[in-house]
Amino acid sequence: MKTPELYELEYLFECEAELSDDDVPWQYTSISFQIVRNHIKAVFEFEEASRSGQLRIYLNTEEINNYCLENISTIQIKREDNYECLILEFDEENFVLPLALQTKLSIKTSWGASLGLKR
């Protein structure tokens, strides 16, 4: 599994990672980050060893989206001028497009099913 370094994720979310177990390297424990922009908060939790995580989006204090993430194959960070984005790719057999979490200038998400999905 390909992931950014911990410091790169901390830079993207503008906070230090919260580890579920401080005595275990971050790749083998659950880590979480949160960022707030214009009353919208994104909370990203990730466990590299199990290739799973969760992304929750809040408007003020009300949860408006909750994405359960499994079979993550790649996590990357995209930066351009005043734009920063976390991109999660999934195993091909999941038939989903990459999930994008924009963190700068505002918080936005995009995700969907791939055209390869057969009914």
PDB file as gemmi writes it, atoms N, CA and C in Angstrom:
CRYST1    1.000    1.000    1.000  90.00  90.00  90.00 P 1                      
ATOM      1  N   MET A   1       0.840  -1.181   0.000  1.00  0.00           N  
ATOM      2  CA  MET A   1       0.000   0.000   0.000  1.00  0.00           C  
ATOM      3  C   MET A   1       0.881   1.239   0.000  1.00  0.00           C  
ATOM      4  N   LYS A   2       0.523   2.184  -0.831  1.00  0.00           N  
ATOM      5  CA  LYS A   2       1.292   3.416  -0.952  1.00  0.00           C  
ATOM      6  C   LYS A   2       0.577   4.534  -0.191  1.00  0.00           C  
ATOM      7  N   THR A   3       1.293   5.150   0.760  1.00  0.00           N  
ATOM      8  CA  THR A   3       0.730   6.255   1.537  1.00  0.00           C  
ATOM      9  C   THR A   3       1.776   7.356   1.702  1.00  0.00           C  
ATOM     10  N   PRO A   4       1.306   8.581   1.928  1.00  0.00           N  
ATOM     11  CA  PRO A   4       2.262   9.652   2.230  1.00  0.00           C  
ATOM     12  C   PRO A   4       2.916   9.417   3.592  1.00  0.00           C  
ATOM     13  N   GLU A   5       3.968  10.144   3.851  1.00  0.00           N  
ATOM     14  CA  GLU A   5       4.593  10.106   5.172  1.00  0.00           C  
ATOM     15  C   GLU A   5       3.643  10.779   6.170  1.00  0.00           C  
ATOM     16  N   LEU A   6       3.788  10.442   7.443  1.00  0.00           N  
ATOM     17  CA  LEU A   6       2.926  10.994   8.477  1.00  0.00           C  
ATOM     18  C   LEU A   6       2.998  12.524   8.501  1.00  0.00           C  
ATOM     19  N   TYR A   7       4.186  13.085   8.392  1.00  0.00           N  
ATOM     20  CA  TYR A   7       4.321  14.544   8.434  1.00  0.00           C  
ATOM     21  C   TYR A   7       3.591  15.215   7.263  1.00  0.00           C  
ATOM     22  N   GLU A   8       3.490  14.537   6.121  1.00  0.00           N  
ATOM     23  CA  GLU A   8       2.770  15.098   4.980  1.00  0.00           C  
ATOM     24  C   GLU A   8       1.261  15.159   5.258  1.00  0.00           C  
ATOM     25  N   LEU A   9       0.743  14.133   5.906  1.00  0.00           N  
ATOM     26  CA  LEU A   9      -0.670  14.136   6.289  1.00  0.00           C  
ATOM     27  C   LEU A   9      -0.937  15.205   7.343  1.00  0.00           C  
ATOM     28  N   GLU A  10      -0.023  15.356   8.287  1.00  0.00           N  
ATOM     29  CA  GLU A  10      -0.176  16.388   9.311  1.00  0.00           C  
ATOM     30  C   GLU A  10      -0.159  17.779   8.677  1.00  0.00           C  
ATOM     31  N   TYR A  11       0.675  17.980   7.692  1.00  0.00           N  
ATOM     32  CA  TYR A  11       0.729  19.263   6.990  1.00  0.00           C  
ATOM     33  C   TYR A  11      -0.585  19.526   6.257  1.00  0.00           C  
ATOM     34  N   LEU A  12      -1.114  18.510   5.591  1.00  0.00           N  
ATOM     35  CA  LEU A  12      -2.368  18.654   4.852  1.00  0.00           C  
ATOM     36  C   LEU A  12      -3.518  19.024   5.784  1.00  0.00           C  
ATOM     37  N   PHE A  13      -3.615  18.344   6.929  1.00  0.00           N  
ATOM     38  CA  PHE A  13      -4.718  18.575   7.865  1.00  0.00           C  
ATOM     39  C   PHE A  13      -4.425  19.677   8.877  1.00  0.00           C  
ATOM     40  N   GLU A  14      -3.210  20.224   8.839  1.00  0.00           N  
ATOM     41  CA  GLU A  14      -2.809  21.325   9.713  1.00  0.00           C  
ATOM     42  C   GLU A  14      -2.945  20.976  11.188  1.00  0.00           C  
ATOM     43  N   CYS A  15      -2.647  19.710  11.526  1.00  0.00           N  
ATOM     44  CA  CYS A  15      -2.679  19.270  12.921  1.00  0.00           C  
ATOM     45  C   CYS A  15      -1.808  18.031  13.072  1.00  0.00           C  
ATOM     46  N   GLU A  16      -1.468  17.726  14.314  1.00  0.00           N  
ATOM     47  CA  GLU A  16      -0.731  16.494  14.577  1.00  0.00           C  
ATOM     48  C   GLU A  16      -1.704  15.323  14.566  1.00  0.00           C  
ATOM     49  N   ALA A  17      -1.213  14.190  14.129  1.00  0.00           N  
ATOM     50  CA  ALA A  17      -2.033  12.982  14.105  1.00  0.00           C  
ATOM     51  C   ALA A  17      -2.333  12.533  15.526  1.00  0.00           C  
ATOM     52  N   GLU A  18      -3.543  12.031  15.728  1.00  0.00           N  
ATOM     53  CA  GLU A  18      -3.893  11.386  16.987  1.00  0.00           C  
ATOM     54  C   GLU A  18      -3.775   9.889  16.764  1.00  0.00           C  
ATOM     55  N   LEU A  19      -2.925   9.236  17.540  1.00  0.00           N  
ATOM     56  CA  LEU A  19      -2.722   7.796  17.414  1.00  0.00           C  
ATOM     57  C   LEU A  19      -3.535   7.074  18.473  1.00  0.00           C  
ATOM     58  N   SER A  20      -4.137   5.948  18.101  1.00  0.00           N  
ATOM     59  CA  SER A  20      -4.911   5.187  19.075  1.00  0.00           C  
ATOM     60  C   SER A  20      -3.996   4.505  20.090  1.00  0.00           C  
ATOM     61  N   ASP A  21      -2.728   4.275  19.720  1.00  0.00           N  
ATOM     62  CA  ASP A  21      -1.745   3.685  20.631  1.00  0.00           C  
ATOM     63  C   ASP A  21      -0.393   4.337  20.374  1.00  0.00           C  
ATOM     64  N   ASP A  22       0.053   5.162  21.301  1.00  0.00           N  
ATOM     65  CA  ASP A  22       1.306   5.902  21.133  1.00  0.00           C  
ATOM     66  C   ASP A  22       2.546   5.006  21.128  1.00  0.00           C  
ATOM     67  N   ASP A  23       2.427   3.780  21.635  1.00  0.00           N  
ATOM     68  CA  ASP A  23       3.574   2.885  21.715  1.00  0.00           C  
ATOM     69  C   ASP A  23       3.779   2.039  20.463  1.00  0.00           C  
ATOM     70  N   VAL A  24       2.900   2.198  19.490  1.00  0.00           N  
ATOM     71  CA  VAL A  24       2.941   1.398  18.266  1.00  0.00           C  
ATOM     72  C   VAL A  24       3.221   2.333  17.087  1.00  0.00           C  
ATOM     73  N   PRO A  25       4.077   1.939  16.144  1.00  0.00           N  
ATOM     74  CA  PRO A  25       4.299   2.782  14.966  1.00  0.00           C  
ATOM     75  C   PRO A  25       2.970   3.076  14.262  1.00  0.00           C  
ATOM     76  N   TRP A  26       2.855   4.275  13.691  1.00  0.00           N  
ATOM     77  CA  TRP A  26       1.575   4.722  13.138  1.00  0.00           C  
ATOM     78  C   TRP A  26       1.037   3.808  12.049  1.00  0.00           C  
ATOM     79  N   GLN A  27       1.909   3.086  11.351  1.00  0.00           N  
ATOM     80  CA  GLN A  27       1.454   2.194  10.284  1.00  0.00           C  
ATOM     81  C   GLN A  27       0.664   1.003  10.819  1.00  0.00           C  
ATOM     82  N   TYR A  28       0.777   0.734  12.138  1.00  0.00           N  
ATOM     83  CA  TYR A  28       0.128  -0.440  12.715  1.00  0.00           C  
ATOM     84  C   TYR A  28      -0.956  -0.086  13.725  1.00  0.00           C  
ATOM     85  N   THR A  29      -1.319   1.179  13.785  1.00  0.00           N  
ATOM     86  CA  THR A  29      -2.376   1.604  14.687  1.00  0.00           C  
ATOM     87  C   THR A  29      -3.307   2.544  13.935  1.00  0.00           C  
ATOM     88  N   SER A  30      -4.361   2.930  14.553  1.00  0.00           N  
ATOM     89  CA  SER A  30      -5.307   3.850  13.933  1.00  0.00           C  
ATOM     90  C   SER A  30      -4.847   5.289  14.175  1.00  0.00           C  
ATOM     91  N   ILE A  31      -4.897   6.100  13.110  1.00  0.00           N  
ATOM     92  CA  ILE A  31      -4.550   7.512  13.236  1.00  0.00           C  
ATOM     93  C   ILE A  31      -5.738   8.349  12.793  1.00  0.00           C  
ATOM     94  N   SER A  32      -5.846   9.546  13.339  1.00  0.00           N  
ATOM     95  CA  SER A  32      -6.946  10.413  12.923  1.00  0.00           C  
ATOM     96  C   SER A  32      -6.478  11.859  12.834  1.00  0.00           C  
ATOM     97  N   PHE A  33      -7.164  12.591  11.967  1.00  0.00           N  
ATOM     98  CA  PHE A  33      -6.893  14.002  11.719  1.00  0.00           C  
ATOM     99  C   PHE A  33      -8.228  14.712  11.598  1.00  0.00           C  
ATOM    100  N   GLN A  34      -8.212  16.011  11.861  1.00  0.00           N  
ATOM    101  CA  GLN A  34      -9.411  16.799  11.592  1.00  0.00           C  
ATOM    102  C   GLN A  34      -9.009  18.200  11.160  1.00  0.00           C  
ATOM    103  N   ILE A  35      -9.872  18.779  10.338  1.00  0.00           N  
ATOM    104  CA  ILE A  35      -9.657  20.133   9.844  1.00  0.00           C  
ATOM    105  C   ILE A  35     -11.013  20.811   9.737  1.00  0.00           C  
ATOM    106  N   VAL A  36     -11.042  22.106  10.034  1.00  0.00           N  
ATOM    107  CA  VAL A  36     -12.285  22.881   9.977  1.00  0.00           C  
ATOM    108  C   VAL A  36     -12.065  24.091   9.075  1.00  0.00           C  
ATOM    109  N   ARG A  37     -13.026  24.304   8.172  1.00  0.00           N  
ATOM    110  CA  ARG A  37     -13.040  25.483   7.304  1.00  0.00           C  
ATOM    111  C   ARG A  37     -14.494  25.931   7.136  1.00  0.00           C  
ATOM    112  N   ASN A  38     -14.772  27.198   7.437  1.00  0.00           N  
ATOM    113  CA  ASN A  38     -16.108  27.773   7.216  1.00  0.00           C  
ATOM    114  C   ASN A  38     -17.236  26.896   7.764  1.00  0.00           C  
ATOM    115  N   HIS A  39     -17.162  26.503   9.008  1.00  0.00           N  
ATOM    116  CA  HIS A  39     -18.186  25.719   9.713  1.00  0.00           C  
ATOM    117  C   HIS A  39     -18.291  24.275   9.212  1.00  0.00           C  
ATOM    118  N   ILE A  40     -17.401  23.852   8.327  1.00  0.00           N  
ATOM    119  CA  ILE A  40     -17.390  22.458   7.873  1.00  0.00           C  
ATOM    120  C   ILE A  40     -16.147  21.785   8.444  1.00  0.00           C  
ATOM    121  N   LYS A  41     -16.361  20.634   9.071  1.00  0.00           N  
ATOM    122  CA  LYS A  41     -15.252  19.880   9.669  1.00  0.00           C  
ATOM    123  C   LYS A  41     -15.141  18.530   8.990  1.00  0.00           C  
ATOM    124  N   ALA A  42     -13.920  18.146   8.650  1.00  0.00           N  
ATOM    125  CA  ALA A  42     -13.649  16.813   8.111  1.00  0.00           C  
ATOM    126  C   ALA A  42     -12.804  16.064   9.128  1.00  0.00           C  
ATOM    127  N   VAL A  43     -13.218  14.849   9.453  1.00  0.00           N  
ATOM    128  CA  VAL A  43     -12.463  13.978  10.356  1.00  0.00           C  
ATOM    129  C   VAL A  43     -12.096  12.730   9.563  1.00  0.00           C  
ATOM    130  N   PHE A  44     -10.791  12.503   9.408  1.00  0.00           N  
ATOM    131  CA  PHE A  44     -10.303  11.356   8.640  1.00  0.00           C  
ATOM    132  C   PHE A  44      -9.577  10.416   9.586  1.00  0.00           C  
ATOM    133  N   GLU A  45     -10.017   9.170   9.632  1.00  0.00           N  
ATOM    134  CA  GLU A  45      -9.385   8.120  10.430  1.00  0.00           C  
ATOM    135  C   GLU A  45      -8.883   7.058   9.479  1.00  0.00           C  
ATOM    136  N   PHE A  46      -7.706   6.521   9.794  1.00  0.00           N  
ATOM    137  CA  PHE A  46      -7.083   5.595   8.864  1.00  0.00           C  
ATOM    138  C   PHE A  46      -6.235   4.579   9.619  1.00  0.00           C  
ATOM    139  N   GLU A  47      -6.290   3.343   9.145  1.00  0.00           N  
ATOM    140  CA  GLU A  47      -5.453   2.276   9.688  1.00  0.00           C  
ATOM    141  C   GLU A  47      -4.759   1.593   8.514  1.00  0.00           C  
ATOM    142  N   GLU A  48      -3.490   1.899   8.337  1.00  0.00           N  
ATOM    143  CA  GLU A  48      -2.756   1.399   7.175  1.00  0.00           C  
ATOM    144  C   GLU A  48      -2.704  -0.125   7.135  1.00  0.00           C  
ATOM    145  N   ALA A  49      -2.491  -0.764   8.271  1.00  0.00           N  
ATOM    146  CA  ALA A  49      -2.335  -2.219   8.286  1.00  0.00           C  
ATOM    147  C   ALA A  49      -3.576  -2.944   7.765  1.00  0.00           C  
ATOM    148  N   SER A  50      -4.755  -2.403   8.036  1.00  0.00           N  
ATOM    149  CA  SER A  50      -5.984  -3.058   7.565  1.00  0.00           C  
ATOM    150  C   SER A  50      -6.521  -2.431   6.280  1.00  0.00           C  
ATOM    151  N   ARG A  51      -5.825  -1.364   5.788  1.00  0.00           N  
ATOM    152  CA  ARG A  51      -6.224  -0.678   4.557  1.00  0.00           C  
ATOM    153  C   ARG A  51      -7.659  -0.165   4.634  1.00  0.00           C  
ATOM    154  N   SER A  52      -8.030   0.345   5.806  1.00  0.00           N  
ATOM    155  CA  SER A  52      -9.397   0.821   5.996  1.00  0.00           C  
ATOM    156  C   SER A  52      -9.391   2.155   6.739  1.00  0.00           C  
ATOM    157  N   GLY A  53     -10.541   2.790   6.719  1.00  0.00           N  
ATOM    158  CA  GLY A  53     -10.657   4.053   7.415  1.00  0.00           C  
ATOM    159  C   GLY A  53     -12.072   4.568   7.391  1.00  0.00           C  
ATOM    160  N   GLN A  54     -12.200   5.825   7.788  1.00  0.00           N  
ATOM    161  CA  GLN A  54     -13.507   6.458   7.834  1.00  0.00           C  
ATOM    162  C   GLN A  54     -13.302   7.953   7.612  1.00  0.00           C  
ATOM    163  N   LEU A  55     -14.230   8.552   6.898  1.00  0.00           N  
ATOM    164  CA  LEU A  55     -14.230   9.992   6.686  1.00  0.00           C  
ATOM    165  C   LEU A  55     -15.611  10.502   7.085  1.00  0.00           C  
ATOM    166  N   ARG A  56     -15.631  11.415   8.047  1.00  0.00           N  
ATOM    167  CA  ARG A  56     -16.888  12.016   8.484  1.00  0.00           C  
ATOM    168  C   ARG A  56     -16.833  13.518   8.199  1.00  0.00           C  
ATOM    169  N   ILE A  57     -17.941  14.052   7.704  1.00  0.00           N  
ATOM    170  CA  ILE A  57     -18.059  15.477   7.400  1.00  0.00           C  
ATOM    171  C   ILE A  57     -19.174  16.052   8.275  1.00  0.00           C  
ATOM    172  N   TYR A  58     -18.876  17.190   8.911  1.00  0.00           N  
ATOM    173  CA  TYR A  58     -19.830  17.849   9.793  1.00  0.00           C  
ATOM    174  C   TYR A  58     -20.092  19.272   9.307  1.00  0.00           C  
ATOM    175  N   LEU A  59     -21.327  19.714   9.449  1.00  0.00           N  
ATOM    176  CA  LEU A  59     -21.685  21.118   9.278  1.00  0.00           C  
ATOM    177  C   LEU A  59     -22.005  21.610  10.678  1.00  0.00           C  
ATOM    178  N   ASN A  60     -21.187  22.527  11.175  1.00  0.00           N  
ATOM    179  CA  ASN A  60     -21.216  22.929  12.582  1.00  0.00           C  
ATOM    180  C   ASN A  60     -20.997  21.663  13.422  1.00  0.00           C  
ATOM    181  N   THR A  61     -21.981  21.204  14.180  1.00  0.00           N  
ATOM    182  CA  THR A  61     -21.792  19.996  14.982  1.00  0.00           C  
ATOM    183  C   THR A  61     -22.574  18.797  14.447  1.00  0.00           C  
ATOM    184  N   GLU A  62     -23.327  18.990  13.368  1.00  0.00           N  
ATOM    185  CA  GLU A  62     -24.160  17.915  12.827  1.00  0.00           C  
ATOM    186  C   GLU A  62     -23.412  17.122  11.752  1.00  0.00           C  
ATOM    187  N   GLU A  63     -23.348  15.809  11.934  1.00  0.00           N  
ATOM    188  CA  GLU A  63     -22.713  14.952  10.934  1.00  0.00           C  
ATOM    189  C   GLU A  63     -23.600  14.894   9.702  1.00  0.00           C  
ATOM    190  N   ILE A  64     -23.021  15.226   8.530  1.00  0.00           N  
ATOM    191  CA  ILE A  64     -23.816  15.214   7.299  1.00  0.00           C  
ATOM    192  C   ILE A  64     -23.390  14.099   6.345  1.00  0.00           C  
ATOM    193  N   ASN A  65     -22.176  13.583   6.479  1.00  0.00           N  
ATOM    194  CA  ASN A  65     -21.709  12.457   5.655  1.00  0.00           C  
ATOM    195  C   ASN A  65     -20.801  11.568   6.497  1.00  0.00           C  
ATOM    196  N   ASN A  66     -20.894  10.264   6.235  1.00  0.00           N  
ATOM    197  CA  ASN A  66     -20.021   9.314   6.901  1.00  0.00           C  
ATOM    198  C   ASN A  66     -19.641   8.246   5.872  1.00  0.00           C  
ATOM    199  N   TYR A  67     -18.382   8.271   5.454  1.00  0.00           N  
ATOM    200  CA  TYR A  67     -17.882   7.319   4.466  1.00  0.00           C  
ATOM    201  C   TYR A  67     -17.083   6.236   5.186  1.00  0.00           C  
ATOM    202  N   CYS A  68     -17.493   4.981   5.049  1.00  0.00           N  
ATOM    203  CA  CYS A  68     -16.717   3.850   5.563  1.00  0.00           C  
ATOM    204  C   CYS A  68     -15.827   3.376   4.418  1.00  0.00           C  
ATOM    205  N   LEU A  69     -14.535   3.354   4.648  1.00  0.00           N  
ATOM    206  CA  LEU A  69     -13.567   3.117   3.579  1.00  0.00           C  
ATOM    207  C   LEU A  69     -12.853   1.789   3.798  1.00  0.00           C  
ATOM    208  N   GLU A  70     -12.933   0.908   2.811  1.00  0.00           N  
ATOM    209  CA  GLU A  70     -12.273  -0.397   2.882  1.00  0.00           C  
ATOM    210  C   GLU A  70     -11.510  -0.646   1.595  1.00  0.00           C  
ATOM    211  N   ASN A  71     -10.517  -1.504   1.661  1.00  0.00           N  
ATOM    212  CA  ASN A  71      -9.718  -1.897   0.497  1.00  0.00           C  
ATOM    213  C   ASN A  71      -9.028  -0.706  -0.168  1.00  0.00           C  
ATOM    214  N   ILE A  72      -8.499   0.191   0.657  1.00  0.00           N  
ATOM    215  CA  ILE A  72      -7.761   1.338   0.141  1.00  0.00           C  
ATOM    216  C   ILE A  72      -6.440   0.829  -0.424  1.00  0.00           C  
ATOM    217  N   SER A  73      -6.129   1.211  -1.645  1.00  0.00           N  
ATOM    218  CA  SER A  73      -4.873   0.746  -2.249  1.00  0.00           C  
ATOM    219  C   SER A  73      -3.801   1.827  -2.255  1.00  0.00           C  
ATOM    220  N   THR A  74      -4.204   3.084  -2.385  1.00  0.00           N  
ATOM    221  CA  THR A  74      -3.247   4.183  -2.468  1.00  0.00           C  
ATOM    222  C   THR A  74      -3.837   5.430  -1.841  1.00  0.00           C  
ATOM    223  N   ILE A  75      -3.004   6.158  -1.126  1.00  0.00           N  
ATOM    224  CA  ILE A  75      -3.378   7.481  -0.632  1.00  0.00           C  
ATOM    225  C   ILE A  75      -2.319   8.439  -1.126  1.00  0.00           C  
ATOM    226  N   GLN A  76      -2.765   9.533  -1.724  1.00  0.00           N  
ATOM    227  CA  GLN A  76      -1.817  10.536  -2.195  1.00  0.00           C  
ATOM    228  C   GLN A  76      -2.347  11.928  -1.902  1.00  0.00           C  
ATOM    229  N   ILE A  77      -1.454  12.888  -1.937  1.00  0.00           N  
ATOM    230  CA  ILE A  77      -1.793  14.284  -1.703  1.00  0.00           C  
ATOM    231  C   ILE A  77      -1.515  15.053  -2.977  1.00  0.00           C  
ATOM    232  N   LYS A  78      -2.467  15.880  -3.369  1.00  0.00           N  
ATOM    233  CA  LYS A  78      -2.313  16.714  -4.558  1.00  0.00           C  
ATOM    234  C   LYS A  78      -2.305  18.171  -4.114  1.00  0.00           C  
ATOM    235  N   ARG A  79      -1.309  18.918  -4.576  1.00  0.00           N  
ATOM    236  CA  ARG A  79      -1.194  20.337  -4.226  1.00  0.00           C  
ATOM    237  C   ARG A  79      -0.994  21.172  -5.477  1.00  0.00           C  
ATOM    238  N   GLU A  80      -1.730  22.269  -5.563  1.00  0.00           N  
ATOM    239  CA  GLU A  80      -1.567  23.258  -6.633  1.00  0.00           C  
ATOM    240  C   GLU A  80      -1.945  24.606  -6.052  1.00  0.00           C  
ATOM    241  N   ASP A  81      -1.114  25.603  -6.210  1.00  0.00           N  
ATOM    242  CA  ASP A  81      -1.387  26.962  -5.730  1.00  0.00           C  
ATOM    243  C   ASP A  81      -2.149  26.950  -4.402  1.00  0.00           C  
ATOM    244  N   ASN A  82      -3.412  27.370  -4.405  1.00  0.00           N  
ATOM    245  CA  ASN A  82      -4.226  27.430  -3.182  1.00  0.00           C  
ATOM    246  C   ASN A  82      -5.171  26.234  -3.066  1.00  0.00           C  
ATOM    247  N   TYR A  83      -4.765  25.101  -3.581  1.00  0.00           N  
ATOM    248  CA  TYR A  83      -5.611  23.906  -3.607  1.00  0.00           C  
ATOM    249  C   TYR A  83      -4.820  22.746  -3.008  1.00  0.00           C  
ATOM    250  N   GLU A  84      -5.433  22.045  -2.052  1.00  0.00           N  
ATOM    251  CA  GLU A  84      -4.841  20.830  -1.495  1.00  0.00           C  
ATOM    252  C   GLU A  84      -5.931  19.777  -1.386  1.00  0.00           C  
ATOM    253  N   CYS A  85      -5.555  18.534  -1.677  1.00  0.00           N  
ATOM    254  CA  CYS A  85      -6.546  17.470  -1.740  1.00  0.00           C  
ATOM    255  C   CYS A  85      -5.916  16.137  -1.338  1.00  0.00           C  
ATOM    256  N   LEU A  86      -6.657  15.353  -0.584  1.00  0.00           N  
ATOM    257  CA  LEU A  86      -6.280  13.985  -0.253  1.00  0.00           C  
ATOM    258  C   LEU A  86      -7.050  13.075  -1.202  1.00  0.00           C  
ATOM    259  N   ILE A  87      -6.339  12.178  -1.877  1.00  0.00           N  
ATOM    260  CA  ILE A  87      -6.979  11.286  -2.845  1.00  0.00           C  
ATOM    261  C   ILE A  87      -6.758   9.842  -2.408  1.00  0.00           C  
ATOM    262  N   LEU A  88      -7.848   9.119  -2.249  1.00  0.00           N  
ATOM    263  CA  LEU A  88      -7.796   7.710  -1.865  1.00  0.00           C  
ATOM    264  C   LEU A  88      -8.259   6.869  -3.041  1.00  0.00           C  
ATOM    265  N   GLU A  89      -7.436   5.908  -3.425  1.00  0.00           N  
ATOM    266  CA  GLU A  89      -7.803   4.962  -4.478  1.00  0.00           C  
ATOM    267  C   GLU A  89      -8.071   3.608  -3.842  1.00  0.00           C  
ATOM    268  N   PHE A  90      -8.937   2.842  -4.483  1.00  0.00           N  
ATOM    269  CA  PHE A  90      -9.390   1.572  -3.932  1.00  0.00           C  
ATOM    270  C   PHE A  90      -9.079   0.430  -4.889  1.00  0.00           C  
ATOM    271  N   ASP A  91      -9.106  -0.803  -4.360  1.00  0.00           N  
ATOM    272  CA  ASP A  91      -8.884  -1.972  -5.204  1.00  0.00           C  
ATOM    273  C   ASP A  91      -9.838  -1.937  -6.391  1.00  0.00           C  
ATOM    274  N   GLU A  92      -9.346  -2.357  -7.532  1.00  0.00           N  
ATOM    275  CA  GLU A  92     -10.110  -2.290  -8.780  1.00  0.00           C  
ATOM    276  C   GLU A  92     -11.451  -3.018  -8.696  1.00  0.00           C  
ATOM    277  N   GLU A  93     -11.477  -4.146  -7.993  1.00  0.00           N  
ATOM    278  CA  GLU A  93     -12.712  -4.925  -7.923  1.00  0.00           C  
ATOM    279  C   GLU A  93     -13.795  -4.269  -7.067  1.00  0.00           C  
ATOM    280  N   ASN A  94     -13.499  -3.126  -6.446  1.00  0.00           N  
ATOM    281  CA  ASN A  94     -14.522  -2.394  -5.690  1.00  0.00           C  
ATOM    282  C   ASN A  94     -15.411  -1.560  -6.609  1.00  0.00           C  
ATOM    283  N   PHE A  95     -14.960  -1.320  -7.835  1.00  0.00           N  
ATOM    284  CA  PHE A  95     -15.721  -0.558  -8.830  1.00  0.00           C  
ATOM    285  C   PHE A  95     -16.126   0.829  -8.334  1.00  0.00           C  
ATOM    286  N   VAL A  96     -15.206   1.499  -7.645  1.00  0.00           N  
ATOM    287  CA  VAL A  96     -15.452   2.875  -7.211  1.00  0.00           C  
ATOM    288  C   VAL A  96     -14.336   3.771  -7.716  1.00  0.00           C  
ATOM    289  N   LEU A  97     -14.698   5.014  -7.972  1.00  0.00           N  
ATOM    290  CA  LEU A  97     -13.719   6.015  -8.359  1.00  0.00           C  
ATOM    291  C   LEU A  97     -12.921   6.424  -7.129  1.00  0.00           C  
ATOM    292  N   PRO A  98     -11.783   7.070  -7.311  1.00  0.00           N  
ATOM    293  CA  PRO A  98     -11.054   7.577  -6.151  1.00  0.00           C  
ATOM    294  C   PRO A  98     -11.905   8.585  -5.371  1.00  0.00           C  
ATOM    295  N   LEU A  99     -11.760   8.560  -4.074  1.00  0.00           N  
ATOM    296  CA  LEU A  99     -12.411   9.542  -3.225  1.00  0.00           C  
ATOM    297  C   LEU A  99     -11.465  10.716  -3.071  1.00  0.00           C  
ATOM    298  N   ALA A 100     -11.961  11.918  -3.307  1.00  0.00           N  
ATOM    299  CA  ALA A 100     -11.153  13.127  -3.160  1.00  0.00           C  
ATOM    300  C   ALA A 100     -11.709  13.957  -2.018  1.00  0.00           C  
ATOM    301  N   LEU A 101     -10.837  14.332  -1.091  1.00  0.00           N  
ATOM    302  CA  LEU A 101     -11.190  15.225   0.005  1.00  0.00           C  
ATOM    303  C   LEU A 101     -10.358  16.486  -0.155  1.00  0.00           C  
ATOM    304  N   GLN A 102     -10.999  17.544  -0.606  1.00  0.00           N  
ATOM    305  CA  GLN A 102     -10.314  18.822  -0.733  1.00  0.00           C  
ATOM    306  C   GLN A 102     -10.273  19.472   0.649  1.00  0.00           C  
ATOM    307  N   THR A 103      -9.088  19.943   1.064  1.00  0.00           N  
ATOM    308  CA  THR A 103      -8.941  20.561   2.380  1.00  0.00           C  
ATOM    309  C   THR A 103      -8.604  22.047   2.306  1.00  0.00           C  
ATOM    310  N   LYS A 104      -8.275  22.524   1.130  1.00  0.00           N  
ATOM    311  CA  LYS A 104      -7.907  23.927   0.975  1.00  0.00           C  
ATOM    312  C   LYS A 104      -8.380  24.409  -0.375  1.00  0.00           C  
ATOM    313  N   LEU A 105      -8.910  25.438  -0.529  1.00  0.00           N  
ATOM    314  CA  LEU A 105      -9.346  26.562   0.260  1.00  0.00           C  
ATOM    315  C   LEU A 105     -10.597  26.245   1.066  1.00  0.00           C  
ATOM    316  N   SER A 106     -11.381  25.281   0.649  1.00  0.00           N  
ATOM    317  CA  SER A 106     -12.566  24.867   1.392  1.00  0.00           C  
ATOM    318  C   SER A 106     -12.604  23.341   1.439  1.00  0.00           C  
ATOM    319  N   ILE A 107     -13.516  22.818   2.239  1.00  0.00           N  
ATOM    320  CA  ILE A 107     -13.656  21.364   2.360  1.00  0.00           C  
ATOM    321  C   ILE A 107     -14.749  20.897   1.405  1.00  0.00           C  
ATOM    322  N   LYS A 108     -14.386  19.965   0.531  1.00  0.00           N  
ATOM    323  CA  LYS A 108     -15.321  19.365  -0.423  1.00  0.00           C  
ATOM    324  C   LYS A 108     -14.933  17.909  -0.621  1.00  0.00           C  
ATOM    325  N   THR A 109     -15.898  17.084  -0.991  1.00  0.00           N  
ATOM    326  CA  THR A 109     -15.609  15.688  -1.317  1.00  0.00           C  
ATOM    327  C   THR A 109     -16.215  15.343  -2.669  1.00  0.00           C  
ATOM    328  N   SER A 110     -15.607  14.361  -3.324  1.00  0.00           N  
ATOM    329  CA  SER A 110     -16.218  13.782  -4.525  1.00  0.00           C  
ATOM    330  C   SER A 110     -15.872  12.298  -4.542  1.00  0.00           C  
ATOM    331  N   TRP A 111     -16.861  11.493  -4.939  1.00  0.00           N  
ATOM    332  CA  TRP A 111     -16.679  10.048  -4.964  1.00  0.00           C  
ATOM    333  C   TRP A 111     -17.825   9.458  -5.758  1.00  0.00           C  
ATOM    334  N   GLY A 112     -17.639   8.294  -6.339  1.00  0.00           N  
ATOM    335  CA  GLY A 112     -18.721   7.659  -7.071  1.00  0.00           C  
ATOM    336  C   GLY A 112     -18.342   6.278  -7.560  1.00  0.00           C  
ATOM    337  N   ALA A 113     -19.286   5.635  -8.218  1.00  0.00           N  
ATOM    338  CA  ALA A 113     -19.067   4.309  -8.779  1.00  0.00           C  
ATOM    339  C   ALA A 113     -18.407   4.443 -10.153  1.00  0.00           C  
ATOM    340  N   SER A 114     -17.601   3.468 -10.501  1.00  0.00           N  
ATOM    341  CA  SER A 114     -16.962   3.479 -11.804  1.00  0.00           C  
ATOM    342  C   SER A 114     -17.920   2.954 -12.867  1.00  0.00           C  
ATOM    343  N   LEU A 115     -17.617   3.223 -14.109  1.00  0.00           N  
ATOM    344  CA  LEU A 115     -18.459   2.732 -15.205  1.00  0.00           C  
ATOM    345  C   LEU A 115     -18.373   1.226 -15.352  1.00  0.00           C  
ATOM    346  N   GLY A 116     -17.344   0.610 -14.754  1.00  0.00           N  
ATOM    347  CA  GLY A 116     -17.189  -0.824 -14.864  1.00  0.00           C  
ATOM    348  C   GLY A 116     -18.161  -1.615 -14.000  1.00  0.00           C  
ATOM    349  N   LEU A 117     -18.971  -0.946 -13.195  1.00  0.00           N  
ATOM    350  CA  LEU A 117     -19.908  -1.616 -12.326  1.00  0.00           C  
ATOM    351  C   LEU A 117     -20.982  -2.306 -13.155  1.00  0.00           C  
ATOM    352  N   LYS A 118     -21.143  -3.613 -12.942  1.00  0.00           N  
ATOM    353  CA  LYS A 118     -22.138  -4.384 -13.690  1.00  0.00           C  
ATOM    354  C   LYS A 118     -23.276  -4.759 -12.748  1.00  0.00           C  
ATOM    355  N   ARG A 119     -24.489  -4.661 -13.242  1.00  0.00           N  
ATOM    356  CA  ARG A 119     -25.663  -4.975 -12.400  1.00  0.00           C  
ATOM    357  C   ARG A 119     -26.093  -6.385 -12.577  1.00  0.00           C  
TER     358      ARG A 119                                                      
END                                                                             
